[in-house]
Amino acid sequence: MSSVLVAIQLAKYDCYFVDSITVLARLALIWAKTQPQAVSDRTGKPDTRGAYGLLGSEMLGSLMHLQHARGKNVVFVAILDERLDDFNRKVFVPQIEGSKTAAELPGIVDEVVTLAEIKAEDGASYRAFVTHTLNPYGFPAKDRSGQLEMLEPPNLLALIEKCAAATQSQNNKE
């Protein structure tokens, strides 16, 4: 299929959904291990550091390319791992092969939201998107639009439309 035909096919979509970046990174690592950079020049044996270095640069390059898809919404889904940091505190990090992509992803995207089960004051549980960086749950989150409440209803379309409305009103002011 020619690249022009692919571009025409992709142009008809407003939203690209990558489910999941966890699996994408695993597949990219398999590919990276087959590349010349993943083989030691000296010994000819597999070089894991070379494979992970290539994985990091290729994943970040791809993500930055998608970041600049103007007029498109790109949604990445990732599994969250619960870990303990150096101070024995619980932290959540995206499950992505290699540390570089997981560390830099929040700086590339405009919104980071976590779909979580939240306990209400009465003890009942409900699902919500956690959207603020400073949240009492410790979930990864970020709202570059400035339009989102800390907890939003778990409706992805409504969330995208709310963020898009903020962007459109900002563009109209300029």
N, C-alpha and C positions, 0 to 999 in steps of 0.2 A: 504494500500500500504506500503510495507516495506521501511525502510529508505535507504537501498541499491538501490532499484529501483528508489526512488526519486532522489538519488544522481546521478545515471546514466542518468536519464531524464534531470536533471539540468546541467550536465557536457557538454551537446551538445550546450549550449548557451554561447556566449561570453559576452553578455550584459543582465543585469537584469534591468527592468524598473518598478519602484514603482510609480504608478499614482493613488492616491497621498498619500504622507505621512500625509497630513491633515486628510484624511479619515481613514488611518491606525491608527492614534492616537485616533481618535474618537471611533473606534471599540475596540482598546486596553483599553480605559477608561471604556467602557461598561463591558469588561471582568474583569478589575481590581476591579470594584465595586462589583463583585460577589465573590471576594476572602476573606479569613478570615482576612487579613490585613486591609480590608476596613470596619471592624466592631469593635466597641469599646469593649475592654475586660470588662470594668467596667459596661457599660450600655447596651451593646448588640445592640446598635443603629448604623446606618451607620456612618462611619468616613470618611468624604470627604478627609481630609488630608492624611489618610492612603492610600486611593485609588489613589490619585495623586502621593504620594511617590512611590507606587508600579508601577504606570504608567511610571514615570521617569526612574526608575531603569530598568524596562523591555524594554522600548524603547531604552535606551542607550546601554543596553547589546546586543540587536538585531542589532542595527546600527554598533556597534563595531565588531560584528561577521561578518557582511557583508563587513566591511572595510577590513577584512583580507582574503577576497575571492580572492586569488592571481590569476592573469591572467584574471580576470573578470572585466568588467565595470559595476558599479551599479549607476543607475540614479534615483534620488528622485525628484519628482515634489511636490511643495507646493504652496498653495495660499499665496500671500503676503498681509499683513494688513498694512495700513498706519496709523501711530499713531503719537502723539505729545510726545516728551520726557519731562524731568523735566524743560528744558529751553525753552519749547514751540517751539522746532524745529521739523520739519517733519522727521520721521524715518520709515523705512519699516522693518517688522519682519515677519518671516514665521508663518503662522497660524497653530499652532500645540497645541493640548490640553496640558496644563501644561507648566510651564515656563522652566523647566530643559532641555527638549529635544531641544527646539528652541534655547536656549542659548548655548548649547554645540555642536550642530550639525556642525557649521562651523569649529570647531576644529577637528572633526572626519574625515570629507571628504577632498579630495584633491582640488576639484574645487567647487566654488559656483558661479553660473552664474544667471543673471536675464534677462529674455526675456522682452524687453521693447520697447515701441514706443519712438523713438528719433526724436527730431525736428532738421532738418538741418539748416544751416545759412540762406538759402533762404526761410525758412518757411515750406518747404515740410517735411512730416513725413515718417519715415521708421522704420522697426523693426530690432533690433540687440540684440546680447547677450552682456551684460555688464559684464566684467570679472575682472576688477581691483578693489581692496579694496578702493583705493582713486579714486573716480570718481565724476564728477560734478553733477551727478543726485541723489546721496544719496542712490543708490540701494545697497543691500547686494551683495558682490562679493569677490572672492578670487581666485588667480591663483598660486597654488603651483608649477606648471610646469615651470613657468617663460617664457613660449613660446607664450602666447596669447597677442594680442593687446587689448587695453582697450575696443574696440568695435569689435566684430567678427560677421560675417554673421550668420543669424539665421538657421544654418544647424548643427544639433546635431551630425550627423555622422562625418562631417568634424572637428568639435570641438574635439570629442573623438579621432579621428585619429591624430590630431595635438598634443594633450597631450600625446598619446601613443608613438608617434615618439620621443618625448623628453625623456620619460622614457626608451625607448629601447636604445637610444644613450647613456644615462647615465649608463645603465646596461652594455653596451659594453665596456665602459671606465674602469669599475671595473673589 
